[in-house]
Amino acid sequence: MNIDAVDEVLYIVTFCIGDDFNLVSVKNIENHVLQDPGIFPFLAKKEQKNRRNIISRIMNARYELWNDTKRTKIRNRVWNLRKKRGSE
């Protein structure tokens, strides 16, 4: 994964969304990118589909999905910020 993309996503999750919320969605992260494209240049210049795929890969590697993972296709990805992968 591109280190710039990882930095931008983790910055949004840590400083823009913060500990006040337990859940975060792709759309929530994407909204922060689109509101401040100068702060998030790597993600801002990507097309929507690519940007959402990048965000999903980064978040899937770090956080557990809140959605029902038994469904075959998850359209609205939401992660539980209280459940980091590897820290049971």
Helices and strands as residue ranges (DSSP letters): H 3-11, I 12-17, G 18-20, E 23-25, H 26-35, H 41-44, H 48-62, E 63-65, E 78-84
